[in-house]
Amino acid sequence: MAFFARASPSQAIRRLKDQSQFLNRLLCSCGWQNRSIATAVDDAKASVHSSVESGGKKRINLCSAINDALYIALDSDPRSYVFGEDVGFGGVFRCTTGLADTFGKHRVFNTPLCEQGIVGFGIGLAAMIVNEAAKFRYRSGNLFNCGGLTIRTPYGAVGHGALYHSQSPEAYFCHVPGLKVVIPRSPTQAKGLLLAAIRDPNPVIFFEPKWLYRLSVEDVPEGDYTLPLSQAEVIREGGDITLVGWGAQLAIMEEACVEASKEGISCELIDLRTLLPWDKEIVEASVNKTGRLLVSHEAPITGGFGAEIAASITERCFLRLESPVARVCGLDTPFPLVFEPFYMPTKNKILDAIKASVNF
């Protein structure tokens, strides 16, 4: 978990020092100490960032795109800070490599290994997530906001994460008015959406699909750019059925669309990108055209965000639906280790659901 927040430098540093000392005393008294991990310095970091304003493109993975966005945010706003578990060393997934060296350890720094402490640590820079951050603008009558609080966290299957490190908890946060929940599908999306999240006055939970950190590679625009929040994107047009997903699941869904096309089924695929607040209009327009809807996500099916989409679209498009809304999701069990292939909403499961919907 890592935080991005803004505050006036003198006030923020003073509060952070006080809170850091308090949290370290508290955790040490409980037998906890800060963790350090081996760091690998990216020797090419300086040359990469020196070309940020060139306006071209460079081929990078999702992890490097996240790093680029954080670099631009820190470089363009002296009030900005990055703090969290191991971020001073580059982070477990190396997304913050080189940032502390460039911007100083007073702006990019580690926190004690206590999620509750890290969230509370943001008070003064931002606020606690559900009880404070999400309600900050509302309770102040829009006089105050959280000043760019963005909480970055990896999520989802990784092949070996098992019950703790492969979870998809996005639906929990989608039940909290005042938050925004964003999940990118690719490096280009990750960079543009992260910069937009950082600059949004509302607190944003930014889920990063850990499966794609190294796997997803594409040509990403250099320099500063943003992509709109709460605006879905049609990434494949079709006329027989609408598929809606987000994050790493989009690649699986696209494979299913390709297989379906071989059998004469035309699929329209939509990346929601922002789950809260989500783009109902673009999904509604698509379903009114196709008459069918399938939603897929890794999280368990019961209470997953797919249920919210299904309910909303059924209400809006009831007279246009040719078949019940389908959901292809994770199972209602803790995330397994050796049984992960049975748990995941795979290409074949999605393809079977597409056929069932079309042939209903």
N, C-alpha and C positions, 0 to 999 in steps of 0.2 A: 504494500500500500504506500502510495506517495501522494503528497499534497502540493498544489500550486496555489499560492495566495498572494495578495497585494496588501500593502499598508505603508504608512509614512515611515521612512527608514528609522528615524530615531525612536519613535514609539514602538515599532515592531521589534527592533533589536533589543530594546530594554525589556519588553515583555517576554520575548523568547528566551533571553538569558535567565530571567527569573524563573520561568516555567521549566526550562531545561534543568536547572539546578535542583528544583523541587522534585521533578520526575525522576531524576537520577538518584536522588537520596531515597525517594520512595521505593523505587525498584531494587536498589541495592539492599535496602532493609528487608526486602522480600526474597533476596537471594538471586536477583536478576542482574545481569551486567550487559553493557552494549556488546553487540556481536561485530566482529570484523571478518571480512572475507578477502581472499586474495584478489588483487585488482590488476586488470590488464589495461594499460593505457593505450589508447588508439593513437598511434603516431601520425596518422593522416588527419586527425581531427582539425588541426589548424587550417590545413589546405582545403578541407571540405567546407568549413564555415567561412573562409575568406571569399568563396565564390557565391555566397548566399544571395547577393543582390544582382547576379549576372543575368537573371531572367531566363536561363535555359532549363534543361532537365538533367537529372542524374539518376542512374539506376541504383536503387537502394531497397533494403527490406523494410518491413514495418517497424522494427526496433529502431533503425536509423532515422526513419521518418518521425517517430516520436521524439528522438533526440534533437532533430532539426527544429521541430516546433518549440520545444522547451528552450533551445538556444535563442531562437528569435524572440520569444516572449521575455526572457531574461535580459536580452540585449536591448530590446526596445522600451522596456519599462523598468527603471531602477527601483521601483517599489515592489517588485516581484521576488518571490522566494520559492525554492523547492525544498521540501523536507519530508522525511519518511525513513523507512527501514532500508539501510544500506545505500541510500541514494548518493551519499558522499563518496562512496567507492565505485559508483557506477550502477548499483542495483543488481539484484540477482540475475536479471535478464540483460544487463548492461545498457539499459535505455538512458541512463544519466551519465555515461562515461564522458569524462573531460569537462563537465559543467562546473564542478567545484574548482578545478584548476584554473578555469577561465574567469569565473565570476566570484571566486572566493568562498571560503568555508563559512562565512557569515550569511551567505545567501543560498548556498546549497549544502545541506548538512544532515547528518543522521539524527534519528530520535531513538529513544529506548524502545525495546521490543515489546510494546504493549499497545495493541490497537486502540483501546479506550484512551490510553494516554496520548497517543498520536492525534486522535480526533480532538481531545480536550486541549492539546498543545496549540491547536489552531485558534483558540479564543484570543482575541486581540488582533490577530491577522484575519481570522474568519469566525467560525463558530462550530459547535457540535452539529452533526448532520441532521438528525430527524427533529430533535426538540428545539434546536436553536437556529441552525443555518437555514433550514427549509421555511421557517416562520419569521425570519428576520425582517424581510420587507413588509410582510403583512402586519406584524405587530407594531411596526413603526409608522404605519400609514404611508409606506413608500418613501419615507424620509431617509432611510438607510438601506444599504445592501451589504452583501458579504464581500464585495470588492474583488471579484475574480476568483473565488474559491473553486478550485477544480480538484477533485479527488480521483487520481489515477489508480486503477487496480487491474491486475490480470484476472482473467476468468476462463472457464471452459476446459474441455478435454485437451489433454496433451499427450495421451498415449500411456502414461504411467503415473498420473497424479492421484488416482484412487479417490477415496471418499472425502478427503480434505481439499486437495489442490486441483480438482477438476470440476468444481461446482459452478453453477450458473445462477447467481442470486439476484439477477436484475429485477425480477418481479417484486421482490421485497421493497425495493426503493421506488418502484413505479406506483406504490400505494401511498406515497408521501407528497401531497400537494406542496408546491414551492421548490421542489427539486427538478432538475433536468437530468435525464438518463440518456447517454449517447454510447453507441457501439459501432466502431468502424469495421469495414470488411477488407481493407487493403491499405498499403502505405500512403497512397495519394489521399485517400479518405481520412486516414488517421491524422496526417499532418494538418490538413485543412480544418477538420472538425475539432481537433485539439486546440488550435489557435482560436477558433470561434468560441469554444467553451471557456477558455481562459479570459476572453474579453467580454463574456456575457455577465451581466450584473447578478444573475441568479447562480446559486451553487449547483455545480454539475458533477454527477458521478460518471466518470469516463472509463468504461470497461474495455480492456485491451485483450483480444483473443490470443492467448499465449501460444496456441498452436501455430499462429501465423507470424510470430516475431521474426523467425529466420526463413520460414517457408515461402511467404508471400513477398515477391520481388517485382518491382515495376519501375518505369521511368516517372520520377516524381518532380514536379516543378520546383526549381530552386527559388529562394527568396520567400517573401511574406505573402501568404494568401489564406483566405478562409473559405469554408463551405457553410451554407446556411443550416442552422439547427432547425429541427421540427419540419424538415422538408424531405420527404421520401424521394427515391429515385427509381424510375423504371429502367432496369438494366437489360431487359430482354422483352420485346413486344410479342404479344400473341393474342389469340382470339377465343380459345376454348376453355381456359381455366387460369385463374390468377393465383400465383404463389407469393407469399409474403414471408420474409425472414430478416435476419440481421447477423452481423459478425461473421465468424468462420463458417456458419451454416450455409451462407450464400453459395459458396463454392460447391458444396454437396448438392444443393438444390439445382444449381445450373447444370451439373452432370445429369441429374434426373430429367431436366428439361430437354437436354440433347437426346437422351434415350427415348423420351416420349415422342419427340419429333420424328424419329425413325418409324414410329407406328402411326404417324399422321395426326398426332395431337399437338396443337399449337399452344404453348405455355407463355403467359406473361409473368415475368419475375420482377418483384419489387423489393428493394432494400429499404427498410424502414429508417435506418440510420439513427434517428432519435426516437426513443420509446416513450419518453415523457417530456413534453406533450407530443403525441404522435400525429402523423399526417393522415387524418381520416379521409380527407377529400380525395386524395390521389388513389387511395385504396378503393373507396366507394365508386369512383369513376371507372376504375378497371373492372370491378365486379359487375357493375351495371352493363359493361360491355361483354364480359365473358360468361356471366351467370353462375360462376363457380369460384370457390375460394379454398385454398389450402394454406395453413400456417405451420411452420416448422421451427422448432428451437430445441437446444440441448437440455434445457431445464425440465424437471418433471412436469408431466402433463397437467396434473391437478393444481389449479391455482397459478399456472404459468401465464405469461402475458398473452399467449395465444388465445386464451379463453376470453380476455378482454376484447381482443380484435374480433373474435368470432361473434361475441354478443353484440358489439357495436355495429358490425356490418350486417348481421341478421336483422337488426332493428331498422337499419337504413335501407337495405336492399331486399327485404323479404319477398316482395312480389317479383323480383328479377331472378332470384336464386332457382337454379335448375336441380340442385342437389344440396344435401346438408353440408355445412362448412366442415372441412376435414382438418384434423390436427395430427401431425406426425412429430412426436416429441420424445424426450427422455422418459424413462419409467419412474414410477412412484416408489423408488428405492434409493438408499444412499448410493452414491456413485461407486460402482464396483471397480476392481482392478483387473483381474484376469477375464472377467465377463464384460469388459467395456464394449467389445463389438456387438454384444446382444443389447446393451443399454442404448447405444447411440442411434439417432434417427438417420439411418443410412440412405444411400442413393436408391437401393432396391425397395426399402420401405416407402420412400416418397413416391417412387415410380408406381408401386402397387396402389397407393392412395390416389394418385392422379387417374389411373385407369378406372378405379372404382367410382370416382366422382363423375368422370365423363360418361361412364356406362350406367349410371344410376337410373 
